[in-house]
Structures are given as structure tokens and as C-alpha cells.
Amino acid sequence: MQKLDILLLVCSSMLAVQSTNLSLCAKRMPKVLGEHISYEAAYSRLKRFFQTGLTEPILRGVCLLVIHTFCRSPNCYLLLDRTNWKYGKLNINLLVVGVLYRDVFIPLVWKDLGRAGNSNSKQRLALIDKLLKWWSLSAVPLPELHIAGDREFIGFGWLKGLEVRGIKFVMRIPVSFKIQAWLNGKIKDRRLRLSVIQRYLSWTGLDSIEAVLESEYIVKLCVFNNDSTRAKAKHIYLMTNMEDISEASVFYRKRYKIEVCFKHLKSSGLNLEDTSLEGQHKMDLMFAVLTIVYLMAIQKGIVHFEINGQQEMKMFLDPKPYIVPVKSVFMKGFEYIMAQIFTLEEFVEGLYQLVKWRARQQNPLYQHFYT
């Protein structure tokens, strides 16, 4: 079988069993194919797909599919984070960059770091450069890019690298951070604690202060109240090069949408952690397989709510009041494809419908249909 044929077979088999366990997929493959095939032959097909080192054509194809379907707006808002777990003594640690569409996160590019711990600036910028390179291969004009990340994604090289590439950023910084401020046209020699900056901004009524990194790069530092229901810190401190500070704070508040995506891929629907594969390129391929299924579910969920109206919402008190949808876009779409797709032929037809579909242009900072 050709590589694309096997990719689609792997996707449809994993959808059928809602798991990345190759043994379970091999047992279900005869039903998916609609023909007799021994367990040993089915398992061998699955293993061969992941054993090849030729991952880039598949990863690039998935990235271009997301760009063509979801990235048609003049502003593109990206999110960055890691998801990690252990398989025995092996650390699986995926660094992922993706796009925020309305209130849904969709992966674009990713890399298994092959070790525990945070990524470095070089690895993150290499992933951004890969996205820019692949975007240039599409027929979609490159929009103005924005990216948001949590406290582990800081550092002069990283932020300066984003600036050089023309990307707007919003990155949270740890409360223990100290900065040099730019005031009255000069650098203050003394490094200030963030609590001092918070009091200064509260006293002056300013929305931000200019901070100097490595004595040469000036960014804005802003503070806003942490209104999360799980909040431990009273304030959140952000570094940004966005002009509008209120937009920067709204953008950062949507950062957790990437964690919602990870939950869907790991536990709510596709059970990514069931995999027993070892090897970075194998995990990159596995994430590509699940991203294709995830994309199909998201597209079906969006279409459903666009036709039938906004989601039903429910309020909780834990301890602060917050509102969540009774059913997420992913779960609604996942229910649909689980009820409609049983064979490889039906999966191919569903993927063809996704390829033809185009998401409406929108700005996710001002869209709350899928909160």
C-alpha cells in the first residue's frame, strides 16, 4: 500500500477503537477494510507505517490542511505549549504550536523533544521557522501572526527572535522575575520586582511599562488580575510587543484552549497515552494521525453549531462562578463521526469533505461562541 493509503487506514482504525493501541487497531482492521485480513498482517501494516523515518511529507500535509481550512483571516492567533507523559522510563514531550479558531485550538506544527523538561529558544524558533516555510508553500497569504505562551516560554533570544520574524507575542513571566525598566528615556540600573511594577502601574493608572531585556530590547510589561477559578497568584504579568494592551490580555486569557485540545487527544476521545511506540519520529507521526481525526471532529462540530445555533451553556460555582458549554465543539463533532464513519471508505469521504470546506474568517479575540 502507498504511504497515504496506510495513513488513512491508520486514522480510520484508531477512530474505530478510540485508541492509539496498535494491537486494538489491528483487531478492528478487517471491519474497517471490509475484507478478511489476519491479525498478524494487520499489525505488521501498522508497525511499518510508524517505522519509516519519512515523517516530513505527512507533517507538512497536515499543516497545509489546517492552513487551507482554518487560517484565512487577516490575523492569525497562535498558541504554544507542551504536553508530556512517561511510557515506562521513556519521556514523551511534545512541543506544539497551533492556531486558535474561535475558542478552539488546532495543532499546526509539533516536535517530540525526546527528553523531559522545557524546550529552549533554538528549538522553539526552529518550529516557528518550519511553520513559516510550510506556509509559504500554501496558496494562503501569510496573515499577521500573534503567539501566546505560558511562563516557561521566555528569554531574550526567543522574544527577540519572534520580533525579528515580525510576530506579535504575549508571554507570561514568573512572579519571581526582575526587570530593568525604561523610564524617562533611560534604563534604570536597579532591577525591580514585579510586585513593585504592579504597585507603580496601579498608582499611575498606566496600562503598561517598558522593560529592557539584555540592555537592548524593549518590550511592554503589563499586569492584570488573575480571574481564573484555579488561580493561585493574585496577578498575572505579561511581556508583549502588541500595541493594544487590552487585546494582549484578552489573547492570553485564551491560552488555556491548547490544554483543552490536549485533554481531548489524551483522554476525552482518542487516548494518545495508550501508545507504546518509542522514538521521536514515531510520536510525531502518531500526533499527525490524531490531528487528522481531531480536525474532522472539529469541522463537524463547527458546522453543527453554525446550523443549529450556539452551544447550550451551564454555570458552575467552584468557588468562583464560571460558564462552560454542556457539549464542546470537539465532543459534538466526535459523536457525529463515531456515528457516521465505520469503514475506510467512509473515512476517506469524510476527509474529502474536510478538504473542500473553508472556515469563515473571524477574530477569535472577539468571538465567544465556543467558550
Secondary structure by P-SEA (a helix, b strand, c coil): ccaaaaaaaaaaaaaacccccaaaaaaaccccccccccaaaaaaaaaaaaaccccaaaaaaaaaaaaaccccccbbbbbbbbbbbbcccbbbbbbbbbbbcccbbbbcccccccccccccaaaaaaaaaaaaaaaaaccccccbbbbbbccccccaaaaaaaaaacccbbbbbcccbbbbbbcccccccccccaaaaaaaaaaacccbbbbbccccbbbbbbbbccccccccccbbbbbbccccaaaaaaaaaacaaaaaaaaaaccccccccccccccaaaaaaaaaaaaaaaaaaaaaaaaaaaaccccbbbbbbcccbbbbbcccaaaaaaaaaaaccccaaaaaaaaaaaaaccccccccccccccc
